[in-house]
Amino acid sequence: MPKSRKDANKIKSLDQVASIVNVIRKKGKTIGLITGCFDILHIGHIEFLREAKEHCDILIVGLDNDKTIKLSKGGSRPIYNLKQRSKVMSELISVDYVFSIETVYSFSANEASSVLTKVTEKINPNFLFTNPLSDKFWKEKKFRAKSLGARLINIKKEISSSTSIIEKLEAEI
């Protein structure tokens, strides 16, 4: 008998995830939140997500929308569109829910902090996760976590980025 497909049930809207989390939290479960592009999934992402999951009962991933990635990383990105990235993320055993961050913003702009604060407030996680070795905005996440009563967990991994993988492939072409 084939296994049921739970991945489709993992992909939700931000509002849906917020509602689910409210129910889960009442059961005493801890919630973790990670936001990002996750454009080309690689072993560094897998290890990061696996370690994050060890700290919480429910791990939620908020994916940046395609326009935000294009604005922040250039016209050739993302390699995989939001629907594809959501499906890939939903297949991972470490990830419980996936949602898209609908607001378009630039990573380097002040609005990024505002957008991500609103997302974090809506989810109200116990934990935020980052890799300070690859996240140049980790100090902002630390401030956001503290101001919302969450704990920032630094998962320090020397990993290659999707951008460096793309650059290597382009150099070989």
C-alpha positions in Angstrom: 0.0 0.0 0.0 1.5 3.4 -1.0 2.4 5.9 1.7 0.1 8.9 2.1 1.4 12.1 0.7 1.9 14.4 3.7 4.1 16.9 1.8 1.1 18.7 0.3 -0.3 19.2 3.8 3.0 20.9 4.8 2.6 23.8 2.4 0.4 26.5 3.9 -0.1 30.2 3.9 1.3 32.3 6.7 -2.1 32.7 8.2 -2.7 29.0 8.1 0.6 28.3 9.8 -0.1 30.9 12.5 -3.5 29.2 13.3 -1.9 25.7 13.4 0.9 27.0 15.7 -1.6 28.4 18.1 -3.2 25.0 18.6 0.2 23.2 18.7 1.6 25.6 21.3 -1.4 24.9 23.6 -0.2 21.3 23.6 3.1 22.4 25.0 5.1 21.9 21.8 8.0 24.2 20.9 8.1 26.1 17.6 11.1 26.9 15.5 11.3 29.3 12.5 13.7 29.7 9.7 13.3 32.1 6.8 15.3 32.2 3.6 15.6 31.5 -0.1 16.6 27.8 -0.1 17.1 28.1 -3.9 19.4 25.3 -4.6 19.1 22.8 -1.8 22.5 21.4 -0.8 24.0 19.4 2.1 24.6 22.5 4.2 20.9 23.3 4.1 20.1 19.7 5.0 22.5 19.7 8.0 21.3 23.1 9.1 17.6 22.1 9.0 18.3 18.8 10.7 20.2 20.5 13.6 17.4 23.1 13.9 14.8 20.4 14.2 16.7 18.9 17.2 15.9 22.1 19.1 12.1 22.2 18.6 9.1 20.0 18.1 7.7 21.9 15.0 10.1 23.4 12.5 8.6 26.0 10.1 10.3 27.4 7.0 9.3 30.7 5.5 10.4 31.0 1.9 11.2 34.3 0.2 9.1 34.9 -2.9 10.6 35.0 -6.3 10.4 38.8 -6.7 12.3 39.3 -3.4 15.0 36.9 -4.5 15.3 38.5 -7.9 15.5 42.0 -6.3 18.1 40.9 -3.8 20.2 38.4 -5.7 19.9 39.5 -9.3 17.9 38.8 -12.4 19.1 35.3 -12.9 17.7 34.1 -9.5 15.9 32.2 -8.2 16.9 29.1 -10.1 13.8 27.3 -8.9 10.5 29.1 -8.5 8.6 29.3 -5.2 6.3 26.4 -6.0 9.3 24.2 -6.8 11.2 25.3 -3.7 8.1 24.7 -1.5 7.7 21.2 -2.9 11.3 20.3 -2.3 11.2 21.8 1.3 8.0 19.9 2.1 9.7 16.6 1.2 12.2 17.0 4.0 11.6 15.1 7.2 13.0 17.9 9.4 10.5 20.4 8.1 7.0 20.4 9.4 5.4 23.4 7.6 6.4 25.6 4.7 4.9 29.0 3.8 5.8 31.8 1.4 6.7 35.3 2.5 4.4 37.2 0.2 5.7 40.7 0.7 8.4 41.8 -1.8 11.4 43.4 -0.1 15.1 43.9 -0.5 17.4 41.9 1.8 19.6 44.9 2.4 16.8 47.5 3.0 15.3 48.5 6.4 12.0 47.1 5.2 13.5 43.6 5.4 13.6 43.9 9.2 10.0 45.2 9.3 8.7 42.4 7.0 10.5 39.7 8.9 9.5 41.1 12.3 5.8 40.9 11.2 6.3 37.3 10.0 8.0 36.4 13.3 5.3 38.1 15.4 2.6 36.2 13.5 4.3 32.8 14.1 5.5 33.7 17.6 8.2 30.9 17.6 10.2 29.8 20.6 13.3 29.7 18.5 14.7 31.5 15.5 17.7 29.8 13.7 20.6 31.2 11.8 24.1 30.5 10.7 26.2 33.5 11.5 28.9 32.3 9.2 26.7 32.7 6.2 23.9 35.1 7.4 25.1 38.7 7.3 21.9 39.8 9.1 22.2 37.5 12.1 22.6 40.4 14.5 19.2 41.7 13.4 17.7 38.2 13.9 19.2 38.2 17.4 17.5 41.6 18.2 14.2 40.4 16.7 14.3 37.2 18.7 15.0 39.0 21.9 12.3 41.6 21.4 9.7 38.9 20.7 10.7 36.6 23.6 12.2 33.9 21.4 15.7 32.5 21.5 18.1 32.8 18.6 20.1 29.6 18.0 23.3 30.0 16.0 24.0 26.8 14.0 27.6 27.4 12.9 28.3 25.4 9.8 30.9 26.0 7.2 28.8 25.5 4.2 28.8 26.5 0.6 26.0 28.9 -0.5 23.7 28.4 -3.4 25.3 31.5 -4.9 28.8 29.9 -4.7 27.4 26.7 -6.3 25.9 28.8 -9.2 29.1 30.7 -9.6 31.1 27.5 -9.8 28.7 26.0 -12.4 28.8 29.2 -14.5 32.6 29.2 -14.4 32.6 25.7 -15.9 30.3 26.6 -18.7 
